Amino acid sequence: MDSLKQYAPATQRNREPILEVLLRALPKSGNILEIASGTGEHSLFFAPAFGPRQWIPSDPNPMARDSIEAWRKDSFVDNIQPKLNINAASLSWGIEEQELNITTIVNINMIHISPWAACLGLMEGAKRILPSGGILYLYGPYKQGGKHTAVSNESFDQSLRSQNPEWGVRNLEDVIKVAEEKGLIFQEKVEMPANNLSVIFQKQ
Ligand SMILES: C[S@@+](CC[C@H](N)C(=O)[O-])C[C@H]1O[C@@H](n2cnc3c(N)ncnc32)[C@H](O)[C@@H]1O
């Protein structure tokens, strides 16, 4: 099982500052759906801080789902649900009819490493799943006012686009616009280490 575990070193660096924001900004009840959990290391670190509420990891990539499961099985954390297979861009996430009591959706470092359709789908999905007052939490690098906020983000953007022309660092105002069109109202942005932002929306 260990061989299925993947490691993303960035999670070690960003997990504590992210947790600090999550603890302050998330609703005090209800379960947390993570879209694009990646290796699953974040789930393992964040879930204990919210127990007995359930942390529900997901990823469309089968290798990521294997890794999430490998980390979960080996841990003593008892409030991580089995991983789901969710592609944010899908018209249905397959859980809309389930009573999962999800009041928060967390999405870390996805919308610049996926086509814009994934961001649109994330907002559509959050509209379908979240109750009024529910929170959508995003983390990642953003342009602001159409401009990069750091040279490192500009180089990162170029490298993303060279890997896939549909990827790239998004403009924060564009993300806020599509969120608000779905009734997800921008609450705040928080400056994070390494020129990233936490961006928080609340469902109307
Ligand atoms: C850079 S990784 C970030 C993973 C994790 N959140 C982290 O911070 O380590 C990007 C993740 O987005 C996932 N992803 C890409 N496109 C997606 C989509 N359309 N819907 C959901 N997840 C997606 C990938 O499978 C990958 O696990």
PDBQT file of the ligand as one rigid body, heavy atoms in Angstrom, charges set to zero:
ROOT
HETATM    1  C1  LIG A 301      -1.453  20.498  -8.258  1.00  0.00    +0.000 C 
HETATM    2  S1  LIG A 301      -2.512  19.226  -7.814  1.00  0.00    +0.000 S 
HETATM    3  C2  LIG A 301      -3.070  19.827  -6.231  1.00  0.00    +0.000 C 
HETATM    4  C3  LIG A 301      -3.475  18.718  -5.334  1.00  0.00    +0.000 C 
HETATM    5  C4  LIG A 301      -3.719  19.100  -3.873  1.00  0.00    +0.000 C 
HETATM    6  N1  LIG A 301      -4.908  19.916  -3.730  1.00  0.00    +0.000 N 
HETATM    7  C5  LIG A 301      -2.518  19.797  -3.308  1.00  0.00    +0.000 C 
HETATM    8  O1  LIG A 301      -2.593  20.993  -3.018  1.00  0.00    +0.000 OA
HETATM    9  O2  LIG A 301      -1.490  19.131  -3.159  1.00  0.00    +0.000 OA
HETATM   10  C6  LIG A 301      -3.897  19.463  -8.869  1.00  0.00    +0.000 C 
HETATM   11  C7  LIG A 301      -4.981  18.419  -8.672  1.00  0.00    +0.000 C 
HETATM   12  O3  LIG A 301      -6.125  18.830  -9.413  1.00  0.00    +0.000 OA
HETATM   13  C8  LIG A 301      -6.756  17.677  -9.893  1.00  0.00    +0.000 C 
HETATM   14  N2  LIG A 301      -7.632  18.068 -10.993  1.00  0.00    +0.000 N 
HETATM   15  C9  LIG A 301      -7.297  18.433 -12.250  1.00  0.00    +0.000 A 
HETATM   16  N3  LIG A 301      -8.379  18.680 -12.978  1.00  0.00    +0.000 NA
HETATM   17  C10 LIG A 301      -9.455  18.479 -12.159  1.00  0.00    +0.000 A 
HETATM   18  C11 LIG A 301     -10.854  18.561 -12.324  1.00  0.00    +0.000 A 
HETATM   19  N4  LIG A 301     -11.393  18.898 -13.508  1.00  0.00    +0.000 N 
HETATM   20  N5  LIG A 301     -11.654  18.270 -11.278  1.00  0.00    +0.000 NA
HETATM   21  C12 LIG A 301     -11.130  17.932 -10.075  1.00  0.00    +0.000 A 
HETATM   22  N6  LIG A 301      -9.804  17.833  -9.866  1.00  0.00    +0.000 NA
HETATM   23  C13 LIG A 301      -8.980  18.095 -10.882  1.00  0.00    +0.000 A 
HETATM   24  C14 LIG A 301      -5.593  16.791 -10.314  1.00  0.00    +0.000 C 
HETATM   25  O4  LIG A 301      -5.974  15.449 -10.462  1.00  0.00    +0.000 OA
HETATM   26  C15 LIG A 301      -4.606  17.033  -9.189  1.00  0.00    +0.000 C 
HETATM   27  O5  LIG A 301      -4.766  16.091  -8.152  1.00  0.00    +0.000 OA
ENDROOT
TORSDOF 0
